[in-house]
Amino acid sequence: MHDVTDDEPAREFLATIRLGDRCSGTVAAVSRGVSVTLDGFPARPLGFIGPLDMSWRHDRASAMSVAVGERITAEVTAVDPGQGRVLLSRAAAEDPELWGFLKSLRVGAALSGTVASIEPFGVFVALDAGPAHPVFPGVGFISMPELSWTRFEDASDVVRVGQQVTCEFLQFDTWNGEARLSLRATLPDPFRAFADGTAVGQALEGRVTKLVPFGAFVEVAPGIEGLVHVRDLAPEPVRAPEEVVQVGDSLTVAVTELDRERRRLALTLSTAGPDAR
């Protein structure tokens, strides 16, 4: 970075720029980002656009294919006088109404909308308030882990297109220009209720729901699954869990670890009856 300690003209120019200003200039260099010679200060490039702030409307590769000498307009996201540069977002300048709406949202706020599209990677939500997205089916987006507290195979098991939902706002995703949402944050966490009534060493009855190379998942309450490691599935060592259990089998297990923060339940086979302590 350029040190502007002894560069009075650059320091004076940077002092006139504020967050949210729209600046224009000429592309000076393209590498891992775009350096911009800003209008009003031709001495050297002071503007910089990172790859995540180039464009929402284009493929990321094509969004970076601007040419040296090309005119460009972007919004100021940060001013760093010490390093002598202005951080810019071209994406913000493309759709200032959407950018302004997303910046106005506060973490934890409740946002309502309609499920617009269900994709393998998550769910788009058309919000009741705010503008539409220029590219995606909705401004709101729920990633798969944020759909439900319980395990599911497909997002359509949790929501359907056209369904009205209320979610918690998590963050402004500047990469895609969307509001990241959580549906599960608005629902009671079944693990907390389970943990309140369960102790380490307690015996429970469960059903095997999934086999993995390192063990078997056992559902011990609605939506609550714990792992029995393969080494704990039988008195004698086994190479794979399917040697001793199958999906659907009923097992009596004992709680060996109950981690509230990570929502993790570890189990082992038990010879005691259910609910024994």
Secondary structure, 3 states (H helix, E strand, C coil): CCCCCCCHHHHHHHHCCCCCCEEEEEEEEECCCEEEEECCCCCCCCEEECHHHCCCCCCHHHHCCCCCCCEEEEEEEEEECCCCEEEEEHHHHHCHHHHHHHHHCCCCCEEEEEEEEEECCEEEEEECCCCCCCCCCCCEEEEHHHCCCCCCCCHHHCCCCCCEEEEEEEEEECCCCEEEEECHHHCCCHHHHHHHCCCCCCEEEEEEEEEECCEEEEEEECCEEEEEEHHHCCCCCCCCHHHCCCCCCEEEEEEEEEECCCCEEEEEECCCCCCCC
